[in-house]
């Protein structure tokens, strides 16, 4: 995963609601999902994401370190 790529993870929570997470990627503490077929969020992933956020806003927050 390069800096230009944003990896999204869709997960169903225990209540049955789907939630989207943004993976920070390799080198940012998220080596967990590097080789997994079914990706799951870890403590270094950003989310669950607000439904009103655009992908640009998510990328900007990850770059700024707000997430």
C-alpha positions as a Markdown table, in Angstrom:
| # | Residue | x | y | z |
|---|---|---|---|---|
| 1 | Unk | 0.0 | 0.0 | 0.0 |
| 2 | Unk | 1.5 | 3.3 | -1.0 |
| 3 | Unk | 0.7 | 6.8 | 0.4 |
| 4 | Unk | -1.7 | 7.5 | -2.4 |
| 5 | Unk | -3.9 | 4.5 | -1.6 |
| 6 | Unk | -6.7 | 4.5 | 0.9 |
| 7 | Unk | -7.8 | 1.1 | 2.1 |
| 8 | Unk | -11.4 | 0.9 | 3.3 |
| 9 | Unk | -12.8 | -1.9 | 5.5 |
| 10 | Unk | -16.5 | -2.6 | 5.7 |
| 11 | Unk | -17.4 | -4.4 | 9.0 |
| 12 | Unk | -20.7 | -5.6 | 10.5 |
| 13 | Unk | -20.8 | -4.7 | 14.2 |
| 14 | Unk | -22.5 | -7.0 | 16.8 |
| 15 | Unk | -25.8 | -5.1 | 16.4 |
| 16 | Unk | -25.9 | -6.0 | 12.7 |
| 17 | Unk | -25.0 | -2.5 | 11.4 |
| 18 | Unk | -22.4 | -2.1 | 8.7 |
| 19 | Unk | -19.6 | 0.4 | 9.5 |
| 20 | Unk | -16.8 | 1.7 | 7.3 |
| 21 | Unk | -13.2 | 2.1 | 8.6 |
| 22 | Unk | -10.1 | 3.6 | 7.0 |
| 23 | Unk | -6.9 | 1.6 | 7.3 |
| 24 | Unk | -3.8 | 3.6 | 7.9 |
| 25 | Unk | -1.8 | 1.0 | 6.0 |
| 26 | Unk | 1.6 | -0.5 | 6.3 |
| 27 | Unk | 4.2 | 1.4 | 8.3 |
| 28 | Unk | 1.5 | 3.1 | 10.3 |
| 29 | Unk | 0.9 | 0.3 | 12.8 |
| 30 | Unk | -1.6 | -1.7 | 10.8 |
| 31 | Unk | 0.3 | -4.7 | 9.6 |
| 32 | Unk | -2.6 | -6.9 | 10.7 |
| 33 | Unk | -4.5 | -6.5 | 7.4 |
| 34 | Unk | -1.5 | -6.8 | 5.1 |
| 35 | Unk | -2.1 | -10.5 | 4.2 |
| 36 | Unk | -5.6 | -11.2 | 5.5 |
| 37 | Unk | -8.3 | -12.1 | 3.1 |
| 38 | Unk | -11.1 | -10.8 | 5.4 |
| 39 | Unk | -9.9 | -7.5 | 6.8 |
| 40 | Unk | -10.8 | -6.3 | 10.3 |
| 41 | Unk | -10.2 | -2.9 | 11.9 |
| 42 | Unk | -7.5 | -2.7 | 14.6 |
| 43 | Unk | -6.6 | 0.0 | 17.1 |
| 44 | Unk | -4.7 | 1.9 | 14.4 |
| 45 | Unk | -7.5 | 2.1 | 11.9 |
| 46 | Unk | -9.7 | 5.2 | 11.8 |
| 47 | Unk | -13.4 | 4.7 | 12.3 |
| 48 | Unk | -16.1 | 3.9 | 12.3 |
| 49 | Unk | -16.4 | 6.7 | 9.7 |
| 50 | Unk | -19.2 | 9.3 | 9.8 |
| 51 | Unk | -21.5 | 8.7 | 6.8 |
| 52 | Unk | -21.2 | 12.4 | 5.9 |
| 53 | Unk | -17.4 | 12.3 | 5.4 |
| 54 | Unk | -16.1 | 12.2 | 1.8 |
| 55 | Unk | -13.0 | 10.2 | 0.9 |
| 56 | Unk | -11.1 | 13.4 | 0.5 |
| 57 | Unk | -12.0 | 14.4 | 4.0 |
| 58 | Unk | -10.9 | 11.0 | 5.4 |
| 59 | Unk | -7.6 | 11.2 | 3.5 |
| 60 | Unk | -7.0 | 14.7 | 4.8 |
| 61 | Unk | -7.6 | 13.7 | 8.4 |
| 62 | Unk | -5.3 | 10.7 | 8.1 |
| 63 | Unk | -2.6 | 13.0 | 6.6 |
| 64 | Unk | -3.0 | 15.6 | 9.4 |
| 65 | Unk | -2.9 | 13.0 | 12.1 |
| 66 | Unk | -6.3 | 13.9 | 13.4 |
| 67 | Unk | -7.5 | 10.4 | 13.0 |
